[in-house]
Amino acid sequence: MPVTVKRTLPHVILLAYVAVILVPFVFILISSFKESNLEIVANPFALTGKLSFSNYAEAWTKAKINVYFFNSLYLSVSAAVVGVILSAGTAFALTRMKFVRTSKWIYQFVLIGMLIPGNVLFIAQYMLVRDMHILNTHWSLFLPYTAGALPFSVLLIAAFMRSIPNELEEASIMDGLSAVGLFAKIILPLTVPALVTVFIINFLGNWNEYLLANFFISKDSLKTLPTGMVGFRDSYQTNYKLICTGIVFSVTPVLVVYAFLQEKIIEGITAGSVKG
């Protein structure tokens, strides 16, 4: 095989893969600006002369996308932030605090959570949420979202913290820093790539979560976007332009977050794999 073909073939394959991923979204995006189903069927990928933004206004208000959107946003962000804080503190204690004699056992115990499929815990979570009398409140989602993300988050952050040279920690302690000061002023700033990675992964998982949100929340005013979109689809199943608009609302935050923070994601995942 010629050298030119060897160099070109991987790029062609990647471009084909990108096209397969992007073409459906481009179709949905274009369709969301059209005024009727007839335009969508007649010219699927053609931009009309007049772009209609009324679909977004109608979906945002009349279809209650605004309610579902903000419910998902603050639940996803708050659970991801708290998960990052708890995971960072746990990883610091297990990797940098030498007085914890059983740190290896605790670390292994935390990682056991990664071996248990989330769906297996569904009945136990439902009974726990019911007994705590927080069923049909956002607490019933916030607590499982935060706890469920801890094992993987601790694994990733701990791997990153282990790559930080011990000499830096020793010098900081000699300068008079306490454990809290070392964690807040030295370790956390150096661990930002891993923290951002964990935040984004947790945010995406919370944003797209459907099972718990569907069974734990029944009030329409408390529903998240994935569960709200099901009712939205049932109400507007023949109105393709509004369905496409709703999909754009649900996908856009994910694309925006990843577009701005993709470098941090890659850095956070790869940096901890090489121990310094």
Secondary structure, DSSP 8 states (H G I E B T S, - for coil): --HHHHHHHHHHHHHHHHHHHHHHHHHHHHHTT-S-HHHHHH-TT---SS---HHHHHHHHTT-HHHHHHHHHHHHHHHHHHHHHHHHHHHHHHHT-TT-TTHHHHHHHHHGGGGS-GGGGHHHHHHHHHHTT-TTSTHHHHHHHHHHTHHHHHHHHHHHHHTS-HHHHHHHHHTT--HHHIIIIIIHHHTHHHHHHHHHHHHHHHHH--HHHHHH---GGG--HHHHHHHHHHHTTT-HHHHHHHHHHHHHHHHHHHHHHHHHHHHHHHHTTS--
